[in-house]
Amino acid sequence: MSADDVIESYVNDVASQLPRRQRNDVAFELRALLREGLQDRAEAAGRAADATMATEFVNSFGRPDDVAARYRPTLSVIDPADGPRFVRLTWIGLLVIWGAGLLEFVGQPIPTGWDLLTPLSKWWFGTVLPSPWWPGLLVLYYATSAWFRRRGPQVAAWKPSADDQISGGRAGLLLGMAGVVVGCVVLANPTMLLDVFGEGRAAPAAYAALTYDAGFLQRQAPWLFGLVLFNLPLMAIALVMGRSPIGLRRVETVHSLVTCAVMLWVVFDGPVLVTPAGDQLAKSLMLLIVVGVLLYLAVSRYRQVRPAPTRTGGADPGASGHSPSHSPR
Amino acid sequence: MGDTDAFAKLEMELRRGVVVLATLSQLRRPRYGYELRQALAERDVPIEEGTLYPLLRRLESQGLLHSEWQTESGSPRRYYALTADGRRLLKKLTEAWQGMNAAMSRLLKEDG
């Protein structure tokens, strides 16, 4: 291979990545410039240019991909500012998806030896391998929001928000309260769904699938329904006040934790529904809710901001626990 | 070692900030890429070819430079020169640079 071949190869690798309308012109110019630069280098070295010298020369110019990228305007699909959040959400989402995939096996006997490979491969091919849909969706979301931000910077400008502001506002709260009421009615009598949507023509098996186990109704149901109903006074207080003060948020957190505990009690105690398939589905959904709520609480706690100087050997003024905090919403 | 790395990175950042101004300043008269690079290097502002040549194209696409091929004498060369917009931008950037330079000189003198 001659020095000229090296330059031709390099120019081709750069130019082939450029838009068609400028490709040939850039290639022509780049080739002339590289030849001239190499000629000068050879003269300085006091010998004729060869392939080794040409390779060294073009390598000092930069990788063809990098050089080609410099000819084009910078394109970032995800804004650098969104990068850390994208990575965090990608991992959280993937862990939730992978965890949810394992829920299918909850309550089943754990196989040993080679038999373990069957559920594992089912989980791997059914859950893990298709899971990149989640980062794909995030890329789409962040690319779209970056595009909108660039198109309308005024709309995307930062606005201050109070710490006790209700996300979704009063309208959101009213919708939430309506949702709790409807949810409670459905939970109290799930077969009502079949009456409403199936107009009473659903198969008896469907009615059986949505029938509560007597033990559940006796032990956990009053607690669970009571806790779900307890959302209503909490929401009503926020609705009247028009904000969600710190005391109310603390009660909500305790309420969420107690609800999670009761749901775990339900999952690991006796059956909820009389049919095994329905029971497993109901328990899987409950576990998913518990994981989601606990994850949300953990992330909120982790991301809480408590302005305080970093300890550098002296006493930590923030350690008294009386500095104001700001919870991310 | 760490200090050397940090210095190299920060110096590169400083240089990166003046690449456009340095390039425009040498294109008051037409030059082709390699000649421009030599001219900058002789004035102690070396810019890598892999950065400079694409930059010329980008500045041209922004309407700050115009270019034409000259093939009469020897190998064909694409000559670049400032457009009217390029001259206006060069003037503004020069004023901004001189202002910053003066301010930085004052700052560095105070701390020295």
Interface residues (C-beta under 8 A of the other chain):
Chain A: Q22 V26 F28 E29 L30 A32 L33 R35 E36 G37 S60 F61 G62 D66 V67 R70 Y71 P73
Chain B: Y32 G33 Y34 E48 E49 G50 T51 Y53 P54 L55 R57 R58 S75 P76 R77 R78
